[in-house]
Amino acid sequence: MKKSVALVLAASTLLLAGCNKVSHITKAGESANLTDWGMVELAANTPKHLSLGEGKDCTLTATVLASGNLQIVIKSEDKPADGQTPPGVPVGTPVELTQTMVVPSGVEMAGYVGHKLVRFTPKLKAE
């Protein structure tokens, strides 16, 4: 049951949030809630821990695709606020979110990790 709830939440998050290029962030006040990671160097298949602020963090793991793009898996944990807990899940139960994005290396991106807007430029570390 936990896995299916986490899967539904992750799918919903991806559908609602998506990944946008930075030029699409134009709403007033949105930049105040933005976490800017800057250039993030990722080693292939090596998890990297980053802060989302407010005592929360996430893990990014990159895989290089045949196209040269990076497939980045982002894992984070959240506790839904009262009234936002899915049916059948006890209030305060932590929910693990897994999001996957395919992006070019070296291009600034912005999107939501859970409920937090982040901006970063993923770059693959030279081996």
C-alpha positions as CSV (number, residue, x, y, z in Angstrom):
1,M,0.0,0.0,0.0
2,K,2.8,2.4,0.9
3,K,4.5,1.8,-2.4
4,S,1.4,2.4,-4.4
5,V,0.7,5.6,-2.5
6,A,4.3,6.8,-3.1
7,L,4.0,5.8,-6.8
8,V,0.7,7.8,-7.2
9,L,2.2,10.8,-5.4
10,A,5.3,10.7,-7.5
11,A,3.3,10.4,-10.8
12,S,1.0,13.2,-9.7
13,T,3.9,15.4,-8.8
14,L,5.6,14.8,-12.2
15,L,2.3,15.5,-14.1
16,L,1.5,18.6,-12.1
17,A,5.0,20.1,-11.8
18,G,6.9,18.9,-14.8
19,C,10.3,20.4,-15.6
20,N,10.5,23.8,-17.0
21,K,13.3,25.8,-18.4
22,V,14.3,28.8,-16.2
23,S,12.8,31.3,-18.6
24,H,9.3,30.1,-17.7
25,I,9.6,31.1,-14.0
26,T,7.9,34.4,-14.1
27,K,5.3,34.5,-11.3
28,A,5.7,37.2,-8.7
29,G,7.1,35.9,-5.5
30,E,8.1,32.6,-7.0
31,S,11.8,33.5,-6.8
32,A,11.6,33.9,-3.0
33,N,10.6,30.3,-2.7
34,L,13.3,29.1,-5.1
35,T,16.3,27.0,-4.0
36,D,19.2,27.8,-6.4
37,W,21.7,24.9,-6.4
38,G,23.8,26.6,-9.2
39,M,26.2,24.2,-11.1
40,V,25.7,20.7,-9.8
41,E,28.5,18.3,-10.8
42,L,27.3,14.7,-11.0
43,A,29.4,11.5,-11.3
44,A,27.7,8.8,-13.3
45,N,25.7,6.4,-11.1
46,T,26.9,8.1,-7.9
47,P,24.2,9.6,-5.5
48,K,24.7,13.3,-4.6
49,H,22.9,14.8,-1.6
50,L,21.5,18.3,-1.9
51,S,19.6,20.5,0.5
52,L,16.0,21.7,-0.3
53,G,16.1,24.0,2.7
54,E,13.9,23.9,5.8
55,G,15.7,20.8,7.0
56,K,14.9,18.7,4.0
57,D,17.2,17.2,1.4
58,C,17.2,15.0,-1.6
59,T,19.4,12.7,-3.6
60,L,20.3,13.0,-7.3
61,T,21.7,10.1,-9.3
62,A,22.7,10.6,-12.9
63,T,23.0,8.1,-15.7
64,V,24.5,9.0,-19.1
65,L,22.2,8.0,-22.0
66,A,23.3,7.0,-25.5
67,S,22.1,10.4,-26.7
68,G,24.5,12.2,-24.3
69,N,21.7,13.5,-22.2
70,L,21.6,12.8,-18.5
71,Q,18.8,10.8,-16.9
72,I,18.6,12.2,-13.3
73,V,16.6,10.3,-10.6
74,I,15.7,12.5,-7.7
75,K,14.6,10.9,-4.4
76,S,13.2,12.9,-1.5
77,E,11.0,12.3,1.5
78,D,8.1,14.4,2.7
79,K,5.4,14.3,5.3
80,P,2.1,15.6,3.8
81,A,0.5,18.4,5.8
82,D,-2.8,17.7,7.7
83,G,-5.6,17.6,5.2
84,Q,-3.3,16.6,2.3
85,T,-2.7,13.0,3.4
86,P,-3.9,10.5,0.8
87,P,-6.9,8.3,1.9
88,G,-5.9,5.3,4.0
89,V,-2.5,6.8,4.9
90,P,-2.1,7.8,8.6
91,V,-1.3,11.5,9.1
92,G,2.4,12.1,9.6
93,T,3.4,9.1,7.6
94,P,6.6,9.9,5.5
95,V,6.2,9.5,1.8
96,E,9.2,8.9,-0.5
97,L,9.0,10.7,-3.8
98,T,11.0,9.5,-6.8
99,Q,11.2,11.7,-9.9
100,T,13.0,11.1,-13.1
101,M,14.0,13.7,-15.7
102,V,16.1,13.6,-18.9
103,V,18.1,16.7,-19.5
104,P,21.1,17.9,-21.4
105,S,24.3,18.4,-19.5
106,G,25.3,22.0,-18.9
107,V,21.8,23.5,-19.5
108,E,20.2,25.4,-16.6
109,M,16.9,23.8,-15.5
110,A,14.1,24.5,-13.0
111,G,11.4,22.3,-11.7
112,Y,9.8,21.1,-8.5
113,V,11.3,18.5,-6.2
114,G,8.3,17.6,-4.2
115,H,6.8,21.0,-3.3
116,K,10.0,22.9,-3.6
117,L,11.0,24.9,-6.7
118,V,14.7,24.3,-7.5
119,R,17.0,25.7,-10.2
120,F,20.3,24.1,-11.2
121,T,22.7,23.3,-14.0
122,P,23.5,19.6,-14.1
123,K,27.0,18.8,-15.4
124,L,28.6,15.4,-15.7
125,K,32.0,15.2,-13.9
126,A,34.8,14.2,-16.2
127,E,36.2,10.8,-15.2
